[in-house]
Amino acid sequence: MFHKSPKQVLLIVIVALLLMTMPTSAVENFKISNYGGGHQIWFEAEDFDERNPDNDTYYPVVDQAGAFGQAITRSGGAGGMIRWTFDISTAGGTGGTWYFWGRVINPGNTSDFMLVEGHPGEPELPAAPPFPGTSSAPGFTNEHRVFEETQGPPWTWGIADHGEAHTKQLQDGENTMYIVHRQGNDTVFWDVFVWTDDPDYVPTDDDYQNAMIVLPGTASNPSPANGATDVPRDLVLSWLVGELTSPINGHKVYFSENSDDVSNGIGAITQTPSSYAVPQRLEFATTYYWRVDQITPDGTVFDGTVWSFTTELFAYPIQNVTASASSNAVDKGPENTVNGSGLDGSGLLHGNQGAGSMWLSDIAGPQPAWILFEFDNVHKLHEMWVWNSNESLEPVIGLGFKDVIVEYSTDGVDFVTLGTTHEFGRGDGSAGYAHNTTIDMTGVGAKYVRLTANNNWGGLLPQFGLSEVRLLSIPVQASEPDPALGAIDVPLDLDLAWRAGREAAAHDVYFSDDLQAVEDGTAPVTTVTEAGHGPLALDLGKMYFWRIDEVNDAESPALWKGQVWDFTTIESLVVDDFEAYTDDDAAGQAIWQAWVDGFGVTENGSQVGYLVPPYAERAIVHGDRQSMPLFYDNSQGSVTFSEATLALSSQRDWTARGVKQLSLWFRGYPASVGSFTEGPAGTFTITASGADIWNQADEFHYVYKQLTGVGSIIARVDSVEQTDNWAKAGVMIRETLDAGSKFAAVYITPTNADGTPTQGCRFQGRTDTDGSATSDSSVATAEQMAITAPYWVKIERDVSGNFRGSYSSDGTTWVPMVWRPSVLMDSTVYVGLALTSHNAGVTGQAVFSGVQTTGTVTGQWQSQDIGILNNSAESMYVEIANSNGTSGLVSHDDPAAAQIDTWTEWRIDLQQFADQGVNLTDVDSIALGVGDRNAAPGQAGGSGTMYFDDIGLYPETAPPVPKEANTIFEAESADTIGSSWRLYRDPASSGRQHIGSEDGDGSDGDAAPGSDWVLSCNFTAAAGVYKIVARVIAPTDSDDSFWVRITTATSQTHEDPDQPGAGWVRFNDIEPGSQWVWDEVHSSDHDSEVVNWTLPDGEHILEIAKREDSTLLDAILITDDLGLDQTTLP
């Protein structure tokens, strides 16, 4: 079992005191902004909180042309650290994914490492210089690099792809970032840093200059955000109160359309609340200015920043318009009239090149020519702006619409004519043509608008064209749902909210977990007068649908039907996700203070957390930032189990919201692959894996005894398996059994297949604990480099503590090696045989004979892995208990669960605890254990390390919906979906969800990928011949394919010729576009012929795998109607 010794306890106290005295001040000068609707916090690089060392040795502050203030550069080589602490709440931001940018000059593409406290997987920062002092420091990878780009001069904002360390998980409130040396030099300069929660935001110099300065005592974080647009005309202003503000009449509010009045402090309103309701409805499309001064109790006034916002427009361009027409000429389709293809950056001026940017009917097309616009919903139409046909010859040939019939419809069947014939203005053929026709749509409700040309301006040709048509609608429908459309992990108790339609007097709220019922209006409906509804009590892990119909009996029409929105609730009730624990044990927040381990308990061999901060595990995590490490040792004395217990202060009712299962994620380490056997007598066979015996930490298998004082070991290395050219088998003396121990060793390396040596015989060692290993490379002789097994090796320590290595062909005549390392060790050391495969994923073997030792050598041969984490085979259990002592214990099915070395979910039916008498409505504690509670005392167990994360309560897992041929089923309902597939939420998807991949996920063009990118559907079918039809989106002609097969088919008409017998079909050349289409699975290796599969009666398996990234899959139909026209499918 584990006990914290007095020495260890003292160390913990020292570390705690160091943490308490460590500087934690945040950057004092910073700016905030809300560009693009996101949140940004800006600060200059020279405003750091700490440098170590605290001088210009590594990170000098310098004057650099073009910097906003001063700049930081790099000098002095390896070793420095620099730290900034910043508070994202001052910018209105919350914890989550944030993106880092820097204004830098980096002409040589040199990078440094950046760490953020609390970000998952960050390596441990060294306690003192160097930080870390090398480009290959342990734990530091490409994922920790910043500024890995060639940038400037001049000053450049980088980095644009959010790669490597530029994306981090930040915490609510204060966060701390460190930059430490990798390879930067004095050609690198840093000026300004910015963090943003908007992945699409790209900073500029103007943005930084215009961002708001936040000074102590001033109001900040305004709502609406500074510069906000589309703000409702009925609103309440609010702000974050400055430090020291008086609790009574501490705010002076200035509000006006006149920025000078606000700047000059005219019209103040003094008040106590930190919010202000504007006294009357504001004007449309108007910019307003406001400022809040903060007043301290002694009357000191901190002048606020002038903020602004702009109110909503009267009408808005309708988005997602679909256009169709009576006909079109080549490259002049109707879609060009609604996609902005010919407009300039302002969106107001159109060019005069027709191909790809205008619509033109076909000269032989039906007459009269018409074009139809379809919207996503019924809109209250305000105006229509028309850019007529505008090719450069338009003034001559006049193909633009002239006298036009305008019709509208709500269903696309029955159309109503708007007024009489309308004349459209003629295009002037210029390269900067502004719309010159505006049609008053009079507020009619329509989902379709059709324009029919009676004639054109030229009267020469029977062709008719338009450049661009923009329809504007009055926002009478509900919008801006909260929760947002497609939101996930939504709390169970919430209030719905939305932005009310402009004319709404009441709101009909339709809410259900039945999509069709909400769409049809048969779901339960509640009428409310405010733009909110709740609180609701919802179930776990369920998708809900809702719709708001806006009602006003005084208007016509009296009701505007809303869009159907959806969200999905949290999947579980959290028992413990291990995120709340900190390293502040003085405040009782350490993980081992909540999870009580075996410290001081004779029969309990557990230790929770690490002995020094950070106490929780921050690299090996299942979710978020932390997991719980649990060290178990059931091999000592009477210990047979190791467990940790958490007393529950909340989430004690394990029946709430219909929960039926306990879930926890765990992982351990694999069993040791290292072994040691003797047979025949005097012949030792060792197996081992391991990365190497090298660098700062070793990985190998060691067979050893103890040596005190002078002594030696010799052995004949009979063979070394070739697992790597630097696999090593030999004799070793080392100070401790720690991975970073000092050592001296002589090895034989493997032999190539042709009998030549790889590295021969080598002498290596480590002179300082946890230091880099070193070698005889500079003095190795040609003779020793030519040695191959079998060969004799020897390592010896003399009376002065010096180590000498030798080799021999016969074990009698020894050749001393030239190298003379200075390795000072304690008197008592370990002496033995060592083997590393030099390949962590491969186990190698070596055979030794003739082993002899001299000196005071004690004990029997023992063996163990050094530096290779492994677990002894132990069972695992969970116990829950009531406060009266009633408990129930459930063990994992795998008796060697501790050796599962990947994150694994364990689901336990709560009924198993209830059957043992536990009252699930009031659970008092939960214990996680490794070992056997019922084993007899003294029954030896093992030791190792386990990690636990994300303990939660779930509803019962729903059984998969049976799938049948000739029935459409959703891709996301597949029985197995590989872990790499992405799930998307989209109202246009048939089940409002679909799966797919993103650009950058990679392509598998030559062969089907592994299981991570395969979905599998079990289905039943009657005997027959079938084809497959899929509802798909292929965004481009280079991202337009899947791999498809039915593994149980008795035959099929085509398969990929490069994977014969595998059944895979290269389903390529799907029609590219942005809309869902049904497409028959065809073989691109056989002229795109549709593939047919012959199936016997019974159960079958369909598999679909990613081929090219970005292709999306929504629904699937396996049908024996080989003549089915896929265009008829919904």
N, C-alpha and C positions, 0 to 999 in steps of 0.2 A: 504494500500500500504506500501511498505518498504522504509524507508529513513535511510541512514547512518548518525547516530547522530554524533555530534562533538566528543563524547567519542569514538565512533567506528572508526571514521576517525583517531583520535590520536593513537588508538591501531594499525591500519593498518600501520601508519607511523613508529611506534616503531618496529613492526615486520619487515617491510622493511629494517629498519636500521640494525636490528639484522642479517637479511639475507645477507646484503651487507658486514657486518664485519665478518661473519662466515668463518672459514678457509675452503678453497676449494682446497688446494694444493693436487696434485696427488702423488702417491708413486714415489719416485725418483729413486729407484733401481729396475729394472725389466728386464726380458728377453722376447724375442719373438721367435716364431718358426712357421713352417708350416708343421708339421708332418702329413702324410696322406693326404696332399693336403688341409687341413684345416688351421685355424689360431689359435694360442695359445699365451696368454700373462701370464707370470709367475711372482710372487713376493712372498717374504718371509713374513710370518705372522707378524714378529716383526717390519717390515717396515710400520706400520700403520700411518695414517695421524692424527688420533685423538683418545684419550681415554677419557671417561667421567665417573667417575672422572679421572683426569690426574695423576694417581699414580698406584701402584701395588695392590690396594685393591681388584680389581675384576679380572683383566687380567694381571698377572705378566709376565714380560719377564725373562726367566730363561735359564740356560744352561742345555741341555738335551742330553744325549749320542745318537749319530747317527744323530743329526740334522745337516743341512747344515750350519746353523749359530746358532743363538739362537732360542728359541721357545716361544710360548705363552701358558700359562696354565690357569686353573680356580681356584679361591680361594675366600674366603670371603663371600660365599653365594650369595644371589640374588642382582642384581642391576646395573651391569656395562654395558657399551656400548663401542664398538670399531669400527673404521671406516677406510675404504680404498677407495681411488679414483684412477681409472685406465683408460687409454685411449686405446680402442681397435683398433683405427686407426693406432697406432704405430706398430701393428702386421699385418696391412693390412686388418683388419676386418671391417665389417659394421654392422649396427643395425639389430637385428633379434633375433632368438632363440640361446642362448648360454648355455653351460653346465659347471658346477662348480665341481672341484675336490679339495681335500686337502690331503696333506701328514700328517697323523695324527696317534696318539696313543689314543685309546678309548676302554679300556678293559671292561668297564662297560656298553657299549651301552647307554651312556648319550648324550643328544643332546642339542643344543641351537637353537635360532631363527636367521634366516638370512633374511634381507630385502634388496631390491635393488630399489633405487629411480627410479620411472617411470614404474616399473613392475605393470601390472594390478592387482588390488585387494589387494595391500599391505596395512596392517593396519597402522594407524598413529603412528609414533614413539613418545614416551613421550618426553616432553620438558626438563625433568630433571630426575635424578635418582628417583626411580628405573626404569630400562629399561628391560623388564616391571616388572621383579621381581617375576614372578609366572608362572607356567606351564599352567595356564588357563586364561591368561590375555585376556580381550575382544578384538576380532579381530584377535588374534593369533591362528592359527590352525595347524593341522599336515602339511599342505602345506607350512608352514614357517620353518619347522625343518631342520637342517643340521646335518650330521654325525650320523644319526640314525642307526648305525651299530656297532657291536662288532668288533674292529679292533686293532690288536697288543696287546702288543709289539711283534715284532719290528715295525718300522714305516711302514705304509700301505697307499696306495693311495685309497681313498674312496670318492665318493660312485659309485658303478658300474651300478646301475639301473636308474640313473637320476631321482629318485623319490623325492617327497616332494620339498624342496626349491632348489634343485640342478639344476633345469632348470628355466631360467629366460629370459625375453625379455630385451635385452640391447639396448641402443640407440647409434647412431653414435657418435664417439668421446668419451668424458669422461663419465664414469659411477661411481656411488658411492654405495658401499655395506656396510651394518652394520651387525654386529653380536651382539646380546643382549642375556641376560641370560634366560635360561629355566631351566636346571637342571644339567649342567656340574659341574665337581668338579676337584680337583687337581690330579686326575689320567688321565686327558685329556690333550693332548699336540697337538698344531698345529705348523707345520714347514713351508711348502710351499703351496701356493694356485695357481691354474691355471684355467683360463677360456678358453674354446674352442668352436668354432662353428661347430665342427664335432661330431655328436652324437655317432659315432663309435670309436672315439679316446680314448685310455686308456693310461694315462701318466705313465712314469717310471722314476726312479732316473737318469738313463743315459740320458733320454730325457731332463730333467731339466739341467743337467750338460752341455749338448751339445747345449742347446738353446743359442741364441745370446744375449749378453748384449748390451743394447742401452744406450749410454751416451749422454748428451747434447752436441750438436755441431757435432755429427757424423751422417753419412748417415745411413739410415735404410730402412726397407721394400723393399728388393731387388726383382726385377723381371728379370729373373726367381727367384722363392723363393730359399733360401739356401737349398741345398740338393735335388733340383728338379731333376726328371728323365724324360726321354722321351721328351726332349726339341728339337724343330726343329733346323735344322742346319743353317737356315737363321733366325737370330733373332736380336732384338735390346734390349740391356740391359738398365734398368732404375732403379731409386731408389728415396726414399724420402729424400729431401734435409735437412741437419742438420741446427740447429739454427745458426745464425750469418754468414752463408756462403756468401762469396762475390758474387754479381750478375754477375761479370765478371771474367772468368777464376777461378771459385771457386771450381773446381773439378779436382782431379788427379785420373786417371783411370789406373789400372794395370790389365792386362788380359793375361793368359798364361795356357798351359797345365801343367806347372811346379809350384807346390804349393810353393816351396822355393823361386822362383823368385818373386811371388806375395807377399809373407810374407816379403821378404827382400827389397821390393820397387824397383825392377828392371823393367825398361821399362815403365815409367809413361807417360801418355798422359794428358796434361793439357787442359781443355776445359770449356766452359760456359754452354752448355746444360746439363740437368740432365738425359741424356740418351746417349747411345753409341752403334752405329751399328758396329757389328763385321766386320772386313774388308774382310773376305772371308768365303765361305761355310765351316762349321766345319766338322770334321770327325764323322763317325758313332760310337756309343757306347763308347764315350770318355768323360772323366771327365775333366772339365775346372775350373780354379780358377780365381777369380777376387776380386778386392778391390777398394773402392772409398774413398780417403782422402778428407776432406773438408778444404778449405782455407778461412780464414776470411779476411776482407779488410785490416787488419794490418799485414797480413802475417802469422798469427798463423795457424798451421796445426793440424787438428784432424784426427789421423790415423783411418782408417776404419777397420772393421772386414773382414777377408778373407771369402768370400762366394764361393760356388761351385755349379755346376750342371752337369748333365750327358746327353749327346745327345741321340737322338733316335736310336733304333736298326735298322739294315738293314731289318730284317723281324721279324714278330710277330706270336706267336701261335694263331691259329684261335679259337675263343671262340664259345660256343653254338653249338657244333657239335652234330648231331644226328647219331647214328650208328644202322644199321640193318644187319641181316645175313641170310644165307641160313638155319641155324638151330642153336640151342644151347643146351648144357647140362644144367641140373638143377643148379641154382645159378651161372651160368657162361654165363650170357647174353652179347650181343655185346656192351651194354652201358658201361661195365667195361673198355673197351679200350679207352674211351674218358672222363671218369669222374675222373681220377686220383686216383681211389680207392685203388690201390696197391702201390702208390708212397710214399716216405718218405717226410719229411718236406721241403727238398730242391727241390722236384719235379723232381729229376733226377735219383733216385735209386729205383728200384722196388723190392718188396718182393717175396717170393717163395711159398705163400699160394694161391691156385687158386680160391677157393670158394669166390664169392663176389668181386674178384679183377681182374679176367682175363676172356677172352672169350674162349670157347671151343665148337666146333661144336658137334652135337649129333652123336653118333656112328652109328645110323640108319638113319641119315639125308641124304638129296640128295647130290649127287656129281656132279661136283666138289664143294667143300666148298668155299664160298665167304663171304666177309664182305663189306658193303657199308657205306661210310661216306657222310653225307649231311650237307652243310653249309647254313648259313642264306642268302648268296648272292654269286655272282660270285667273286672269289678271284684270284689274281695273285699268283700262288703257287711257292714258293721258294724251300723248302725242306720238306721231310717227315722223321721223326725220328721214328724208330720202336724198341720197346722192345718186343722181341719174347716171345713165351710161355716159362714160367720159373718156373713151379712147381719143387719142390725139386728133383723129379725123372726124370726131363727133360733130363739130360745127358744119361739116360738109355732108356726111351721109345721114346723120340724125337717127340713130337706132334707139335712142332713149324713149321711154314711155312718155306719152303726151296726155291723151285723155284716158283716164283710168277709172275703173269701177273698183271700189274698196268694199270688201265684204268681211264679216266676222261671224264666228260661231263658237259655241261652247262645247260641241261634240264632234265637229268635223263633218257633220251630215247636213244639218239645217243651217243655212247661212242667211244673214241679214245684211242688206245693203246699207252702207253708211252714207246718208245724204244722197246726193246726185253724183254725176261724173266730176272727178277731180282732175285738174290739170297739174302735171308735174313739171317743174322747171327744167329747162334744157341744160345739159352739161356743157361746160365751155371748153373742154379738151385740154385744160391746163394741168400742169403737174402738181398744183396745189389747190384743188377744187374743194370748196366748202359746200356742205349740203344747202340746197336752195329751195327745198320744199318742206314745209311743216304742215302735217295734217292734224287737225284737232280731232282726237278720237272720242271726245265728249264723255269720257268716263264709262264707256260700255264695258261689260264683262265679257271676256273672250279668251279662248284657248287657241283659236286659229284666226289668222287674218289672211285673206286671199286678195291679190291684186291682179286684175285682168286688163290687158291693154286693148283699148279700142283702136289705137293707131300709134304711130311713132312720129318723131319730129321731122324726119326727112321724107317719109312717104315713098321711098325708093325701093326698099327691100322688105320682104315679109319676115324680118327679124326684129327682136325686141330685147332690150337689155337694161340692167341696173347695176350700179357699182356697189352700193351699200344701203341697207335699210336698218334703222334703229328704232325700236318701239320702246316707249317709256311708260311705266305703270306707276300708279299711286299705291303705296304699300298699305293696303287695307287688310292684309292677312297677317296672322301671327308669325313672328320670326325670332331668331336668336334664342333657340331653346336652351334651357339649363335644367338637366344635363344636356350637353351638346349632342347633336346627332351622332350616333355610333359610339357614344362614350362607354367605357368599360370600367369595372371596379367601382361602380356607383354604390354609395352607402345604402343600407336597407331602410333607414328612416330619413326621408328627405322631403323637401318641398319642391314641386315643379315650378318653374318660372319661365317667362318668355317676354319678348317685346310685343306689346299689344299692337294690333292693326290700328290704323289712324282713326277710323270712324267707329271703332268698337265701343258699344255700351255694356256688353256682357260677353262672356266667353263660355262656350260649350266645350267641356273637357271630356274627350273619349280616352279611356285608359284600359288596357288589357294586355295579357300575354298572348293574345290571339291576333295576329296581324290582319287576317281577313276580316275579323269582326270590327277592328278599328277602321279599316278601309271602307267597309260597307256601312258603317254607322250603327251597327247592332251591338257594339260594346256598351257597357254601362257608361252613362253620361252624367256629368255634374256641371251645373251652371254656376259660374262665379262672376263677380263684378270687378275683381282685381286681377292683375296679370300674374297670378300664382295660385297654386293648389296644393294642399297637404296639411299636415305631414302624412306621408304614406308609410305603410308597414309592408315591406316587400320580402320576397323569398330569396334565398341564396342562389347565385349562379343562374339566374333566369333573365332572358331577354324580354323586355317590356316594350310596348308600342303605345304611342299616344298622339292625339291630334287635337288641335284647337280650332274650332270654328268661331269666327268673330261675328257677333250678332248686334244689329241695331235696327229695330223695327221702324225707326224714322227714316231710314235710308232705303234706296232701291238699287240692287237687291238688298234684302234685310240680312242675308247671311253670306259670309265668304268662307268657303270650305278651306281648311288648312292642309298642309302637307303632313304625312305620317312620319313621325320621328321615332327613334328607338334608342335604347340604352340597355346595358347589361349590368346587373348587380355584382357585387363582390362574390367570389366563389366560396368563401369560407369565413368563419368567425375565428379570429386570431387568438390562439392560446399564448404563444410566444413566438415572435419572429426575430428576437435577439437584437433588434435595432436600437432599443432604448438604453442599453447598457453603455456606460462610459468608463473612463479610467479614474473617476473621482470616487475612490473608496472612502474618503473622509465624509462624503455625502451619502454613502451607502448605495452607490450606483454601479458598483463593479458586478460583473456577471457572477462571480463566485459568492457574492453576498446574497444573491437571489436564489441561485441553484446551489443548495448546500451539498458539499461533497464529503469525502471520507477523511478530511483533515481531523485528526484526533479521535477517529472512530476505528477501533482495532480491527473489526471485521469487514470494514468497507475500504476497498483499495482504489478509490477514485480520486482524481484531482480535476476540478473544473477550472478552465482558464489557465493563462500563463502566469508565471510567478512575478513577472515585471510587466508594466504596460507596454503595448496594449494588451489588456487581459483577454479580450475576445479575439477570435480569428478573423482577419480582414482580407485574406487572400483566397482561402479555400471556402467559398460561400456558395450557397444554392441560389439565394435571392438577395438583392440589395447589398448591404455593406458588411454584415457581420454574421458569423455563425458561432456555435459553442463548441470549443474543443474539450473533450473529456478523455483524460489519460486513465487507463485501467491497468492494474497490476494484481492479478489473482494468483500470483506464484509464490507469495510470501506468507509464511506462518499459517494462520487459520483463515486467511482470506480466501473466499471462493466467489465473491461477486464484488463489483464496483458500480455504485449508482450515485445519482445526484437527484435531489428532490426540490421541486418548486412549489411553494405555498401559493395558492391562487387567491388574489385579492379581487379579481374581476373575472368575467367569463366563467362563472361557476355553474351556470345552468347549461348542461350538455344535452338538453332536449329542445332548446330555443330554436325557432325558425325551422323546425323539422330536421335538425341535424341527425345523422345516423352513423357517421363514421369519423374516427380520429385519423388524421394524416400527419405524418412527420417524414422529413427527408433526412437521410443519414448517408454517411460514407466512411469507410475505414481505409486500410491499406492491405495490399495482397499478402499472401503468405510468402515467407522467405523462399527464394529459389536457391539460395546458397546451401551447400551441404558438404559433409565431411565423412568419409568412410575409410576404414582400413581393411585391406584384404587383397591379396594374401598378406600375411604378417609382414610389416615393414613397408608396405606399399600404400600410399595415401592418395585417394581420389577426392578432388575438391571440385565443386561446381559453383559458379558465381555469375551474377550479372554485374551491373555497375557502370557508371559513366566513365570513371577513370580514378586512378590514384594520382591526383594532380590538383592544380589551382589551390584554392583555400580550403577545400573540403573533399574528402575521399569517399568513394563508393566501391566497396569490394567485400569479399568474404575472407575472414581471418581465422586461422587455426592457431591457437596460442597457449603458452604457459607464462608464468611470471619468472623474471630474471632480476636478481639483486646484485648490483656491482658489475664486476668484469665478467664477460661471457661471450659466447658466440653460438651461431647455428649454421650448419651446412646441410645441403640437400641436393639430390640429383633431380633436376627437372626432366622427367622422362618424355613429357609431351605437353604442348599447349595448343588448344583448339584455336583455329583461325577465325575468330569473330570480329577482329579488327587488326590492322597492322600494329596497333599499339596495345593489344591485349598483353597483360603482364602476369607472369607466374614466377614467384621467387621467395626469398627469405627476407624477413623484416624484423626490426626492433622498433617499437613505437612507445611513446610515453604513456598515452591513455588510449581508451577505446572510443574516444570522441572522433568525429569525422575530421576535425581540424587539428588533430594532434601532431606534434613533432614526430618525425620518423626518419629512419634510414633503411634503405632496402636495395637489394640487388635482384634484378629480374632477368628472365629469359623471355623473349617475345616470340610470336608465332613464325612458322615457316610458310613460305608461299607454296602454291601447288607445284611449282617446278623445282622445289627443293631449296630455293634461295632464301636467305634470311630477310625478315622485314626490317627489324631495328636491332637485331642481335642481342647482346647482353648489355644491360644498362644499370647504372648506379644513380639513384635519385633520393631526395630527402626533403624535409621541411624543417627549416631552421628556427622558425618562430610559430607559436601556436596561432592557428587561424591565418597564418601568412601564406603567401604563394609558395608552392613546391618548386624545387629547383633540380637541376640535373647536371650530368657530366657531359652534356652535348658538346661543349667547347673543347673538351680534351679527350673525347672518346677516340680510341684507337681503331685502325682498320681491322686489327685482329679481333677485338671484341665485337665490332659491328658485324663480323662475318659468322658469329657463333649461332648455331641452331640447336634445338633440343634433339637428343638428350645431352645435357651438360650439367656440370656441378657449379653451384654458387655458394658463397659464404658471406656473412656479415658478422663483424665482431666489434665489441667495445673494449677499449683498453683501460688501464688504471686511471688515466687522465680523463676518461670520458670521451675520447675520440673514437670515431667510427671508421672502419676500413672495410672495403669490399674486395672480393677476389673471385676468380673463376678457375675452373679446372676441367680438363678433359677426362681425368681418371679418379678424381677425389683425393689424390695424393699430392700431386705437384700443382701448386697453386700460383696463379699469376695475379699479383696485386694490381688493383685498378688505380689509375693516376689521380683521380678526383679525391679531394680531401675536404669534405664538408665540415663545418663547425656547427654541430648540433648538440646543445647542452640539455641533458634530460635529468630527471630525478634518478635517485639510486635504483629504485624499484621500477621496472618497466615490463613491457610485454614482448615476448619473443616468439616467432612462429613463421607460418607459411601464409602467403597472400596470393589472391587471384582476383583480377578484374577482367571482365570481358571487353571493357572499353566501349560498350554498346548497351545502354541502359535497358533496351527492349529485348536483348538476346542473352541467353544463358550459355556460358562456355564451360569447358572442362579442362582440368590439368591433372597430371599424375606425377606424384613425387615418390622418391625412394631414398634409402640411405640417410634418413634424417638423423642428425646428431646435434646435441647441444653440449656446451661446456659452461662452467661457472655454477653459481647457486641458482638452479632452476627448480621450481616447485610446482606442484599440482599436476592434475591430469590434463590431457589435451582437451581444450574446449574450443567451440567455434561459434561464430556469429557474423551476421552482416554488419559492416561498419558503414554508416552514412546512408544506408538504404532503408528507408522507412518500411516496416512490415508489421503485420499484426499476427498474433497467435490466434488460432481458431477458437472463437468463443461465441456462445449464443447471446442474444440480446432480448430484452424484455421491457415492457411498459407496465407500470402499476399506477392506478389511480385510487384515491381513498376519500372517504367522508371524514368529517371531523370526529365522529364517534369511533373511529378506528376500523370500520368496515372497509375492506379493500378488495380489489380484483387485479389479477396479474395475467397478462397475455404475452407469450413468448413468440419470437419470430420463427417462421417455419424452417429457416435455414440455420442449422446448428453452428455454422461457421459464418454467420452474418457479419461479424467484425472484419472479415476479409473481403467484403464487397468494396471495391475501390473506385466506384463511380457513384455520383449522387443518385440515390434510389428512394422512391417513395414507398412508404409502408402504410397501407390502409387497414384499419382495424374496425370491425363492426362494433359499435358501442354496446350492442346487446351482449357481447361476450363479457363485458364488465357487469352489466345488469344481472346476468345469470349467476354471478358470484355474490349478489346481494348489494352491489353498490347503488346508491341513490343518485341517479344521473342528474337530478335537478339541483343538486348542491354538492358539487365536487370540490373538495378542499385542497387536494394536492395531486401532483403528477410526478412520478419518478421514472427516470430513464436508467436502465442498468445493463451491464455486460457481465456475463458469467452465469452461475447457477446458484440461486438462493438456497436450494435444497441439497447441495453437495455436502458430503461429510467434511468436517474440518480437517485440514491438512491434505485434502485431495488437490493435487497441484493443478493450477490453471495456467493461463498465459498472460501476456501483457501487450499493450499497444495503445493506439490513439484512435478515437472516433470523433466525428464531427456531426453535429445536429443542427438543423435549421428548419424554419417555417413549419411550426406545429400549429395545426388548425383543425377546425371541425367542419365537416362537409355533409351535405345531404346525400342520400343514397344515390349511387351512380345509376343513371338511367340506362336501361338495356339498349343496345343498338337497334335501330328501326330495321326490320327485315327489308331487303331489297330484292326486287323481282325484275326479270326481263319484261320489256314492254311497259315499264313504269319509269317516269323521270325521277331521279333522286339527286340530292345535292352533293356536290363534291366535298363540302365540309362535314358531311355525315358519314364519310368513309370510315370503315372499321379500324383502319390503321392509317395514320398520317405521319409521315417521316418528320423528324424533329426540325428539319430545316425549312419546311414549307411555312409560308407566311399566311396568316388569316387576315382578311380585309373585310371591312364593313362598308356596304355601299347600297343605298336604296334602290339602285338599278339592278342589283343582283337578285336572282329569283327568290332566294331566301334571305335577302338583305346581307348576305355574307358570301364570300368566295375565297379561294385560295390561289396562291401563285408565288412568284418570286420577283425580286427587284433587280434593276440594272446594277451590276456589280456582284451579284450572287454567283456569277460564273456560268459557263455553258458546258454541256456534256455532249458535244457534237458527234463523237466517234462511237461512244458506247453508253449504255444506260448507267446512271450513277448508282451509288450505294443506297442503302435503305433510308438514309436521312432525307433523301429526295424522292421517295416512292410513297404513293398512297395506294391503299389496297381496299377493295370493296368485295365483300362476299355477297353473292346473289344466287337466286334459284332460277332455273330456266327449263322449259320443256325441250325435248330433243328437237333440233332444227338447225338452220343456218341463220346467222345473225350478223348485223353490222352495228357499229357504235357511232352515235351522234353526240357531240359535245358542244356545250354553250361556252364560247371562248372569246377572249380578246387577245389579238396579236398586235402590239402597238406599232411595230415596224416590220419590214420584210426581212430584217435580220434578227428579229425576236419573235418567231412565229412557229414554234414547234414544241411537241412533247414526244416522249417515248410511250407506247401503248402496247399491252399484250393481255391476253386471257390465258392464264397458265394452265387451265384445265381443258382447253380445246383439244379435240382429237385431230383437227387439221385446220389450216388457214390458207388463204389464197396467196398471201405475200408476207415476207418478213425481211428484216434488215440483213443483207447478204454478208455483212461484216461480223454478225453475231449469229451464225447458223445454229439452229436448234434451240435458241433461247426464246424465240417467239416474239421478240421485240419488233415493233413497226415504227419506222421513222415518220411520224405524223407531222410533216413539214408543210410550208407554203400555205398556212392559214391566211385567209384574206386579212391584210393589215387594216387597222382602224381603231377608233376609240370607243366603239359601241359593241355591245354583246351580239354575237352572231352564232347560229347553229351551224356546225360544219361536220360532215361525215369524216370519220377517220380513214385516211387514205395513205398510201405508201408513196413517199417521194422517190423511192428507189425503183418504182414501177409506173412511171408516168402518171403519178397521182391517182392511180386506180383505187377505188373504194375496196377496203379489205373486208372479207367475209370469214367468219369463224364457224366451224361446225362443232356443236355442243351436244353431248348426250344429256339425257334427262337427269336433273339433280342439282347439286350445289357446285358453284364455280367461283373463281377468283379473278377479278379484273385488277390490273395494276397500271397506274399512270405515273410516269416519272418526268422530272424536269429535263428538258434538253437545252433550250435557249432561255436565258433569264428574261424576266419582265412579262412573259406570257402568262395569262390568267385563265383560270378554270372555274366555272360556276356550277354547271349541272351536267348530268350524263343520262343518256338513254341508250339502252341495249335493246335492239328491236329485231324481230324476224320479218318485219315488213320492209323487204329490201327495196321496194319502190317508193318508200316514204319520202316526200318532199320536205326537207328540213326547214324550208322557209315558212311552212305552215305551223311550226312549233311555237309555243308561247315564249 
